[in-house]
Amino acid sequence: MAHIPVLLNEAIKILEPERGRAFIDATADGGGHTEEILKRMNANAILVAVDRDESAIERLKNRFFGDSRLKLVVGNFRNLKSLAKNFSKVYDGIIFDLGMSSDQLNPPAGGSGRGFSFKKDEPLLMTYETKPGPNQLTAASVINSWPEEKLAEILKDYGEERHARRIAKAIVEERRRLKILSTLRLAEIVSRAVPALYRRNKLHPATRTFQALRIAVNDELGTLEEGLDGAWQIIAIGGRIAVISFHSLEDRIVKNFFRDKKSKGEAKILTKKPLRSADEEVKINPRSRSAKLRAIIKLRNV
């Protein structure tokens, strides 16, 4: 299944790639926003496309081979300032699409899954990096070593899971018997731990647990805070930052960051209310239902 970029037209309209000379796609993923920015950019402009997933960058390298305007970088956007410094001192537009790539949920033929989905049996990695380092945190290490209280805390805070304590207790009891190393086993443990009525919901009972683990493993909230700060340091006066978020924790960080810059007179918020996907887009791509787009323009440096 091909990756479908969310709120594509709205984001491109805000970024205005036809103006300016340097842009960043901080979350290149499947290349949807990358492609559209390249279409509208001037011949002498550049686009720096960043992704933590080396396999995503390789796919983009093949897809856009020969376009010298595109600079591909493997890296974490929490280090955006250092990743982008070799190409331009300042940038006219930066976009963050915080949603997961379809390729991560459903790896292409021949690719190995990293445990983001419980629809297939995969190892509990949940790392965005294709080849996690030996000391990198994984979902398996969280599940099998973190104290019950800490597990319950991340399930509640990051997954907004109402049965966090029950699930954490069940995980700890099961791991005493046998290490939990696969997605299907974890999903089964969660399903058994929650009330029967909860299992009848449209949403799979393990969905929030998997979301919480993914956020914890990749430090997504800390990464977003640092990424926004880095973006602000390299965005030009008159430059625009657009962020597409998919859950309330991300959206709150973005909203507060933008409000803070506005209150200091450093920025103007371009989206009084977050832009949402139209009904037509939601029908084509149900994942877009939860997406929110916020954008800001830089007015001055401190």
Secondary structure, 3 states (H helix, E strand, C coil): CCCCCCCHHHHHHHHCCCCCCEEEECCCCCCHHHHHHHHHCCCCCEEEEEECCHHHHHHHHHHCCCCCCEEEEECCHHHHHHHHCCCCCCEEEEEEECCCCHHHHCCCCCCCCCCCCCCCCCECCCCCCCCCCCCCCCHHHHHHHCCHHHHHHHHHHHHCCCCHHHHHHHHHHHHHHCCCCEHHHHHHHHHHHCCHHHHCCCCCCCHHHHHHHHHHHCCHHHHHHHHHHHHHHHEEEEEEEEEEECCHHHHHHHHHHHHHHHHCCCEEECCCCCECCCHHHHHHCHHHHHCEEEEEEECCCC
